[in-house]
Amino acid sequence: MHHIDRVRDESIERVVVIFPGALGDFLLALPALRLLRVRHQGARVTAVVGEGLRDLIGIAGVADLTESLDAAGTSGLFAGSGLPAWLAHRPTVYSWLGAADDGVRARLDRAARHVRFFRIERGDGAVHAAVAYLHAVGGPAAMRAVGAGARLEAPSSEVAERLWRDLDGPVLAMHPGAGGRAKRWDVAGFVQVAHWWRSTGGAVVEIAGPAEAGEPPVLNAPEVRDWPLPDLAAVLSRTQLYLGNDSGVSHLAGAVGARGVVVFGPTNARRWRPIGGALTALRAGAGAPDGIPLSALPAARVIAACRRRFALTRGDPDTSVGGADGPERSFK
């Protein structure tokens, strides 16, 4: 019996998807990763990602198994004679790791039945990053093709439920941080938006992740700090409004259907905006290495964009907002 089971097991196609990007990269590549899963229906697909992303794989539906790029065994891709166990059985490999590393390419070429290499999207470009990822794996090169593949269904979460029981009024979730300092809007702007929201009877939740390690809270609000991504997704899916910088958290908010505003400074919103949900991309007039100053993006302009987005969320027919700064851009 064991022999029969082993023969059947070895007859299953193995596919390994190696993706070393951070949260925002992963969510931008999600339509492409889902296309690979559909292409290999019936195969046993293993996703190899950073440890922090493993909990998202089950929600995303892109693989049957997950492995960590941070595990000790992964070092065999870069040096030594041993290789990770997930490269057994000569799988088909799709790798966003090693495209420019001859050593990694050679080791994967020897271990895999077939291997294709891709690059993590970086810098400026003519098309949205999600379209570039999808096109690279053979999908259509059109923005309309990425929408359905970008959505995540947030799971139930006991910790999110407990948080919600202590909140009163519509909830504004705010993420003042970002991985790059230049991407951060002046924290004083977030404080002003929080004050406006509370003055209307709403509640505020502050989100902080690894990029904000060691930084104190700034909004005098309940804090969601370093929560597992499925629990954070549950919070973002329930919020009535979201405000954040160009960050992985903002991409997660879009993926679970949140509505709100995302501030862009040095990066191009047409290439990097979240692709899910209904998030308005609000571009600052200028920026600096240490962040986006209020002079480049006044709080009044962000509040106007938030008010407009919240009115649309509620189906309020009165969505006009005054102000001299001009309309926000949704790029939908």
C-alpha positions in Angstrom: 0.0 0.0 0.0 2.8 2.4 0.9 4.4 1.6 -2.5 1.2 2.4 -4.4 0.8 5.7 -2.5 4.4 6.6 -3.3 3.9 5.9 -7.0 0.7 8.0 -7.1 2.5 10.8 -5.3 5.4 10.8 -7.7 3.0 11.0 -10.6 1.7 14.4 -9.5 3.2 17.4 -11.2 5.2 19.6 -8.9 5.4 23.3 -9.4 7.4 25.8 -7.3 6.8 29.5 -7.4 9.6 31.6 -5.8 8.6 35.1 -5.0 11.0 37.2 -2.8 9.1 40.5 -2.9 7.5 42.3 0.0 3.7 42.6 0.7 3.1 45.3 -1.9 5.1 43.4 -4.6 3.2 40.2 -3.8 -0.2 41.8 -4.1 0.7 43.5 -7.4 1.9 40.1 -8.7 -1.2 38.3 -7.4 -3.1 38.2 -10.7 0.1 36.7 -12.4 0.5 34.1 -9.6 -3.1 33.1 -9.9 -2.8 32.6 -13.6 0.1 30.2 -12.9 -2.1 28.3 -10.5 -4.8 28.0 -13.1 -2.3 26.9 -15.7 -1.2 24.0 -13.5 -4.5 22.7 -12.3 -4.0 19.3 -10.7 -0.4 20.0 -9.8 1.0 20.4 -6.3 2.1 24.0 -6.2 4.5 25.2 -3.5 4.9 29.0 -3.0 8.2 30.0 -1.5 7.9 33.5 0.0 9.1 35.6 2.9 8.0 34.3 6.3 5.6 37.1 6.9 3.7 36.4 3.7 3.1 32.7 4.2 -0.3 33.3 6.0 -1.6 35.1 2.9 -1.0 32.2 0.5 -4.0 30.2 1.7 -6.2 33.3 1.4 -4.8 34.1 -2.0 -5.3 30.6 -3.4 -2.1 30.5 -5.3 -0.5 27.4 -3.9 -1.2 24.2 -1.9 1.9 24.5 0.3 4.1 27.3 1.5 7.8 27.4 2.3 9.9 30.2 3.8 12.6 32.0 2.0 14.0 32.8 5.4 14.5 29.2 6.3 18.0 27.9 6.7 17.6 25.3 3.9 17.1 28.1 1.4 20.7 29.1 1.7 21.5 26.2 -0.6 20.3 28.2 -3.5 23.2 30.6 -3.0 26.1 28.4 -1.9 27.0 24.8 -0.9 26.0 21.5 -2.4 22.6 21.0 -0.7 19.3 22.3 -2.0 16.0 23.0 -0.3 13.7 20.0 0.1 11.0 21.7 -2.0 13.2 21.3 -5.1 12.9 17.5 -4.8 11.2 15.6 -7.7 12.5 18.0 -10.3 9.6 20.5 -10.2 8.7 23.1 -12.8 9.9 26.4 -11.3 8.8 30.0 -11.8 11.3 32.2 -10.0 11.4 35.9 -9.3 14.7 35.2 -7.5 18.0 34.9 -9.2 17.2 36.4 -12.6 20.5 38.3 -12.4 22.5 35.8 -10.3 24.4 33.3 -12.4 24.9 31.0 -9.4 21.2 30.8 -8.4 20.2 30.3 -12.1 22.7 27.4 -12.5 21.5 25.7 -9.3 17.8 26.0 -10.2 18.5 24.9 -13.8 20.1 21.7 -12.5 17.3 21.0 -10.0 14.3 21.8 -12.0 12.6 20.1 -14.9 11.9 23.5 -16.4 12.6 26.9 -14.9 11.6 30.4 -16.0 13.1 33.6 -14.4 11.4 36.9 -13.9 12.3 40.2 -12.2 10.6 42.0 -9.4 9.2 45.2 -10.9 11.1 48.3 -9.9 11.4 52.0 -10.9 9.3 53.7 -13.5 7.7 52.2 -16.5 5.1 52.5 -19.3 2.5 50.2 -17.7 1.2 49.4 -14.3 3.3 47.0 -12.3 0.5 44.5 -12.0 0.0 44.5 -15.8 3.8 44.0 -16.3 3.8 41.0 -13.9 0.8 39.4 -15.6 2.2 40.0 -19.1 5.5 38.4 -18.1 3.8 35.1 -17.4 1.8 35.1 -20.6 -1.3 37.0 -19.5 -3.0 39.9 -21.3 -1.2 43.2 -21.1 -4.3 45.2 -20.2 -5.3 46.9 -16.9 -8.8 45.5 -17.1 -7.3 42.0 -16.9 -5.8 42.4 -13.4 -8.9 43.5 -11.5 -10.6 40.2 -10.7 -7.3 38.5 -9.9 -6.3 41.2 -7.4 -9.1 40.6 -4.9 -8.7 38.9 -1.6 -11.5 37.6 0.7 -10.6 38.6 4.2 -10.9 35.7 6.7 -12.8 35.9 10.0 -10.7 37.1 12.8 -11.4 37.0 16.5 -8.9 39.8 17.3 -10.5 42.0 14.7 -13.9 41.3 16.2 -12.7 42.2 19.7 -11.2 45.5 18.3 -14.5 46.3 16.6 -16.5 45.8 19.7 -14.6 48.6 21.4 -15.1 51.1 18.5 -18.0 53.5 18.3 -19.1 55.1 15.0 -17.7 54.7 11.4 -14.1 53.6 11.4 -11.2 55.3 9.7 -8.1 53.1 9.5 -4.9 55.1 9.0 -1.4 53.9 8.1 1.0 56.9 8.5 4.0 54.8 7.7 5.7 53.3 4.7 8.8 51.4 3.9 10.6 54.4 2.3 10.8 57.7 4.3 10.2 59.7 1.1 6.8 58.1 0.7 5.5 59.3 4.0 3.1 62.2 4.2 3.8 64.6 7.1 2.4 62.9 10.2 0.8 66.2 11.2 -1.4 65.8 8.2 -2.6 62.4 9.5 -3.3 64.0 12.9 -5.4 66.7 11.3 -7.4 64.1 9.3 -7.9 62.1 12.5 -9.2 65.2 14.3 -11.6 65.9 11.5 -12.9 62.4 11.4 -13.5 62.3 15.2 -15.3 65.6 15.0 -17.9 64.0 12.7 -18.5 61.2 15.3 -16.1 58.6 13.8 -13.5 56.3 15.3 -9.9 56.0 14.3 -7.6 53.0 14.2 -3.8 53.4 13.7 -1.9 50.7 11.7 1.8 50.0 12.1 4.0 47.3 10.7 7.6 46.3 10.5 8.6 49.5 8.7 7.4 51.4 11.8 9.4 49.3 14.3 10.4 51.4 17.3 8.2 54.4 16.3 5.6 55.5 18.9 1.9 55.8 18.0 1.0 59.2 16.7 -2.8 59.3 16.5 -4.0 58.6 20.1 -6.1 55.8 18.8 -6.4 52.0 19.2 -3.3 50.5 17.4 -3.0 47.5 15.1 0.7 46.9 15.3 2.5 43.9 13.7 -0.7 41.9 13.4 -0.6 38.7 11.2 -1.6 39.7 7.7 -4.9 37.8 7.7 -6.1 39.6 10.9 -5.0 43.0 9.4 -6.9 42.1 6.2 -10.0 41.5 8.3 -9.7 44.9 9.9 -9.2 46.7 6.6 -12.1 44.9 5.0 -14.5 46.2 7.7 -13.3 49.8 7.9 -15.6 52.5 6.4 -12.6 54.5 5.2 -8.9 54.1 4.8 -6.0 56.6 4.5 -2.4 55.6 4.0 0.8 56.2 2.0 2.1 54.2 -0.9 2.8 51.0 1.1 2.1 47.3 1.3 -0.7 48.0 3.8 -2.4 50.3 1.3 -2.2 47.5 -1.3 -3.7 45.1 1.2 -6.5 47.6 1.9 -7.3 47.7 -1.8 -7.1 43.9 -2.2 -9.8 43.4 0.5 -12.1 46.0 -1.0 -11.5 49.0 1.2 -12.5 52.5 0.1 -10.4 55.5 0.8 -7.4 57.6 -0.2 -3.7 56.7 -0.8 -1.1 59.5 -0.8 1.6 59.4 -3.5 4.7 61.5 -3.6 7.9 60.3 -5.3 6.3 57.3 -6.9 4.1 57.2 -10.0 0.5 56.4 -9.1 -0.3 55.2 -12.6 2.3 52.5 -12.2 2.1 51.7 -8.5 -1.4 52.4 -7.2 -3.3 49.6 -5.5 -5.4 47.6 -8.0 -8.2 46.5 -5.9 -11.0 48.2 -4.0 -11.9 51.8 -4.5 -8.9 53.7 -3.4 -8.3 57.2 -4.7 -4.7 58.0 -5.6 -3.9 61.5 -4.3 -0.7 63.0 -5.7 1.4 65.5 -3.8 2.7 68.5 -5.6 6.3 67.9 -4.5 8.2 65.8 -2.0 11.6 65.5 -0.3 13.9 62.7 0.9 12.5 63.0 4.4 8.8 62.9 3.3 5.9 64.8 1.8 5.4 68.2 3.5 2.1 69.8 4.2 3.1 72.6 1.9 3.0 70.0 -1.0 -0.2 68.3 0.2 -2.3 70.3 2.6 -4.5 68.4 5.1 -7.6 70.2 3.7 -7.1 68.6 0.3 -6.8 65.1 1.9 -9.8 65.7 4.0 -11.8 66.8 1.0 -10.8 63.6 -0.8 -11.7 61.5 2.2 -15.1 63.2 2.5 -15.8 62.6 -1.1 -14.8 59.0 -0.9 -16.8 58.4 2.2 -19.9 60.0 0.7 -19.6 57.8 -2.3 -19.2 54.7 -0.1 -22.5 55.6 1.7 -24.3 56.3 -1.6 -24.7 59.9 -0.5 -25.9 61.9 -3.6 -24.2 65.0 -2.3 -20.6 64.3 -3.2 -19.4 67.8 -4.0 -16.5 69.1 -2.1 -15.2 72.7 -2.3 -11.5 73.7 -2.2 -8.9 75.3 -4.3 -6.6 72.4 -4.6 -8.5 70.6 -7.4 -10.0 67.1 -7.6 -8.3 64.0 -6.6 -7.4 61.4 -9.2 -8.7 57.8 -9.0 -6.9 56.4 -12.0 -9.5 53.6 -12.1 
